[in-house]
Amino acid sequence: MGWSQKIFLNGFSPFRLFGILTTAYMKIRKITINNLRNHSHTEMEFADGINIISGLNGAGKTTVLEAITICALSKSFLAMPESAIIKSGTDGYYIASEAISDLGIPYKISVGFTKGKRKLIKSSLGDSLLPKEIIGEMPVSVLSPDYKSITFGSPGDRRNFIDKILSQVSRRYIEEAISLKKCLKQRNRILQIARKDVNFDMSLIDPWTEILIKTGAEIVSRRHRFIKEFQPLFEKYYKDVSGGREEVSLTYLPDHISLGPGSEVADVQSLIGQYKTAQGEVEKSELRRGTTLFGPQKDELRIDINGGIAKEYASQGQHKSLLISLKSAEFNYLFEKKQECPIILLDDVFSELDSQRSAKVLELLNSKFAQAFVTVTDPEKLKDCIDSSIPSKYFLIENGCVVNQY
Amino acid sequence: MQYTSEAIEKMVEIFSALPTIGRKTAQRLTFYLLREPADFSRNFADTLIDLKEKVHYCSKCFNYTENDPCPICSSAKRDNKIICVVEEPNDVLAIEKTSEFFGYYHVLHGVLNPLDGVTPEDLKVKELLQRIDHTEEVILALNSSVEGEATTQYLSRLIKPLGIKVSRIASGIPIGSSLEFSDEATLSRAMECRIAI
């Protein structure tokens, strides 16, 4: 065994030692879950490799994954109001986790939520943090049947997919997205007032339009660059999953903006110009309807399969393959961009997949040395497929409690 | 009634109506006042009444003052060609602390916020336009919130056509901090707003 291999097996990549940036690995060691769904108090210690969480339906398997995403993204990966995920009969939840990077640097984070109060986030970075300050510190990539909506659902679901990845990569993107949301609220309010008041001073709309256009251009240029980099990864993984029989493509279609074919970078100034023209076109309808009618909140990401729109053309099986490829590409994009290996969360994925697609997902698990959390109803099926050299741990959950682990 | 005296109850109510003070702190403050000699309370009460009776807006800059115009507006040493526009009186204090700005101020008392119903009429905008005839430069030093940003845009659109130079304060890396520890959003904004040397 060469020296570099030896070091690698110890969890260090050889390049680290020379002080060059290479991939970092974050592993969750421990988690404490209080009053989340049916868990009243659960403490779990995890393996660095694959953690398999099994149990009957409704036992509280997915809740463990939700707790992990709350620590990583400040909220559950399932789109639900905070008040709905609190254990009934209690006032709030509290989750604390401890992780460690491959350099031995610990990272602690706790998130507490009490009904009617602000979420309290504490981490090794400081006390009383905002969600934007912790997103991306512990990158995660989640695959859940719930994400079917990315290929099945509305444009909003696909924007959400893009936003979630970019938020983990760029703090600036989070800032721009927050500004856009606030600005849209204010602008829509003022358009509503203007609609009802004939003597309204129209110049009051202008400052909000200006911010919408500027923030919008920043967001579109970042989304465009992202899709350009993401597309080849997606195509590669789709070929892999489907056996190369089908042609797929991703096209970013920003609202009221035409991006020149093949252009790698969208120039912010030219986007601002296009938005200004767009604003002139929709101005009258905006005033009539009292709402904003242009901007990145109307963008679409078109997924094509064999020349048709996936939403309409794809079969059930193709939808599953698309989702796996999108998520595998997400994992690798985060891996490359952050030089950090995301934690993989698989929520009840295998029950929905045939053996060929399951094998592709397992390949992802068995590669890259990522830490993974998998929920399954039947752990025995999975056991045989997992590389025995990977450290793994099994948890059996019943009624919100860990009843067995080995 | 929770307390043994109505006076205590009332005092706690009043204290907890103040910003950043919760019920517990209000109680602690109330009992502290009870323990202190009567002189302290008398002084405290007089000061409160003075505060409200003597302090009012400066008729020029709308900062708080006892004498109208305020010491800054009536100072002959100041440069009357520059006006710095800020959101709140607190911001004047912050800029004054630098001892580097020698123009006048103008306090808006808020920023535009349609959701909260704040319009230009609720701010000291008209008053600002009335006093900038002989001004050469207006510096907009508003916070970088979306609302502050919109107010900056709004004011610059009003003032620029009058032939007056309008500028805004820069945003970027704090002095003395190292690049490595700056957050990504600030750093990327600073890159964008770089200046040629």
Interface residues (C-beta under 8 A of the other chain):
Chain A: E133 S170 R171 R172 I174 E175 S179 K182 C183 K185 Q186 R187 R189 I190 I193 S203 L204 D206 P207 W208 E210 I211
Chain B: L112 N113 P114 L115 T119 P120 V146 E147 E149 A150 T151 T152 Q153 Y154 R157 D183 E184 A185 S188 R189
